[in-house]
């Protein structure tokens, strides 16, 4: 998860629009939108103000605290990612990278329920 994803997540929690954030920073909305989509880098002068707007510590703008990442890979249906969990269902592999025991247990429970339906 990159900075842009974090900005979008934080903004959605606050219910601010991209325009609201851009106005608070005195920048164009497109500039802010490009940060969220990671089309351009954030100038360092705006980072402290973003943390202030979202009421978070600076490090929270950059943290990757995602515990589960799920991707569908139809093209490459015979492989799973190293270190991940692959489940083949028809022609789709669901590839997961799980970084903690608690999340692993929850995913396992859900997969067991799903696989028991067949």
C-alpha positions as CSV (number, residue, x, y, z in Angstrom):
1,X,0.0,0.0,0.0
2,X,1.5,3.3,-1.0
3,X,1.2,6.8,0.2
4,X,-1.6,7.5,-2.3
5,X,-3.7,4.6,-1.0
6,X,-3.2,5.8,2.5
7,X,-4.3,9.3,1.5
8,X,-7.4,8.0,-0.1
9,X,-8.2,5.8,2.9
10,X,-7.6,8.6,5.4
11,X,-9.7,11.0,3.3
12,X,-12.6,8.6,3.1
13,X,-12.5,8.3,6.9
14,X,-12.8,12.0,7.3
15,X,-15.5,12.4,4.6
16,X,-13.5,15.2,2.9
17,X,-13.6,15.5,-0.8
18,X,-10.4,15.8,-2.9
19,X,-11.4,19.4,-3.4
20,X,-11.7,20.0,0.4
21,X,-8.2,18.7,0.9
22,X,-6.8,20.6,-2.1
23,X,-8.4,23.8,-0.7
24,X,-6.8,23.3,2.7
25,X,-3.4,22.9,1.0
26,X,-4.0,25.8,-1.4
27,X,-3.3,23.5,-4.4
28,X,-5.3,22.4,-7.4
29,X,-7.6,19.4,-7.0
30,X,-5.9,17.6,-9.9
31,X,-2.6,17.9,-8.0
32,X,-4.1,16.2,-5.0
33,X,-5.9,13.6,-7.1
34,X,-2.5,12.8,-8.7
35,X,-1.0,12.1,-5.3
36,X,-3.8,9.7,-4.4
37,X,-3.4,7.9,-7.7
38,X,0.4,8.0,-7.3
39,X,0.7,9.7,-10.6
40,X,3.0,12.3,-9.0
41,X,5.0,12.6,-5.8
42,X,3.9,14.7,-2.9
43,X,6.2,17.7,-2.3
44,X,7.7,17.4,1.2
45,X,6.4,20.8,2.3
46,X,2.8,19.4,2.2
47,X,3.4,16.2,4.2
48,X,3.2,17.8,7.7
49,X,0.0,19.7,6.7
50,X,-1.6,16.4,5.4
51,X,-0.9,14.7,8.7
52,X,-2.5,17.7,10.5
53,X,-5.6,17.6,8.2
54,X,-6.1,13.9,8.8
55,X,-5.1,14.1,12.5
56,X,-2.5,11.4,12.2
57,X,1.2,11.1,12.8
58,X,3.5,11.6,9.8
59,X,4.5,7.9,9.8
60,X,0.8,6.9,9.3
61,X,0.9,8.6,5.8
62,X,3.6,6.1,4.8
63,X,2.8,2.9,6.8
64,X,1.8,-0.3,5.1
65,X,-0.3,-1.9,7.7
66,X,-2.3,-4.0,5.3
67,X,-2.5,-7.5,6.8
68,X,-4.1,-9.3,3.9
69,X,-3.6,-8.7,0.2
70,X,-5.8,-10.6,-2.3
71,X,-5.3,-10.7,-6.0
72,X,-7.2,-12.6,-8.7
73,X,-5.0,-14.0,-11.4
74,X,-6.9,-15.5,-14.3
75,X,-4.0,-15.4,-16.8
76,X,-1.6,-17.4,-14.7
77,X,-3.9,-20.1,-13.4
78,X,-1.2,-22.7,-12.5
79,X,0.9,-20.7,-10.1
80,X,0.5,-19.1,-6.7
81,X,2.7,-16.5,-5.2
82,X,5.6,-17.6,-3.1
83,X,4.7,-17.4,0.6
84,X,1.0,-16.9,-0.2
85,X,-2.0,-19.1,-0.2
86,X,-3.4,-20.2,-3.5
87,X,-6.9,-21.6,-3.9
88,X,-7.9,-22.8,-7.4
89,X,-11.6,-22.5,-8.1
90,X,-12.5,-23.1,-11.7
91,X,-10.0,-21.1,-13.7
92,X,-9.3,-18.4,-11.1
93,X,-6.6,-18.5,-8.5
94,X,-7.0,-16.4,-5.5
95,X,-3.6,-15.4,-4.3
96,X,-3.2,-14.1,-0.7
97,X,-0.3,-12.7,1.2
98,X,-1.1,-12.9,4.9
99,X,1.2,-11.2,7.4
100,X,-0.2,-12.2,10.8
101,X,-1.6,-15.3,12.6
102,X,-5.0,-13.7,13.5
103,X,-5.7,-12.8,9.8
104,X,-4.6,-16.3,8.7
105,X,-7.1,-17.9,11.1
106,X,-9.9,-15.7,9.9
107,X,-9.1,-16.3,6.2
108,X,-8.8,-20.1,6.9
109,X,-12.3,-20.1,8.5
110,X,-13.8,-18.2,5.6
111,X,-12.1,-20.5,3.0
112,X,-13.3,-23.6,4.9
113,X,-16.9,-22.3,4.8
114,X,-16.6,-21.5,1.1
115,X,-15.1,-24.8,0.2
116,X,-17.6,-26.8,2.2
117,X,-20.5,-25.3,0.1
118,X,-19.4,-27.3,-3.0
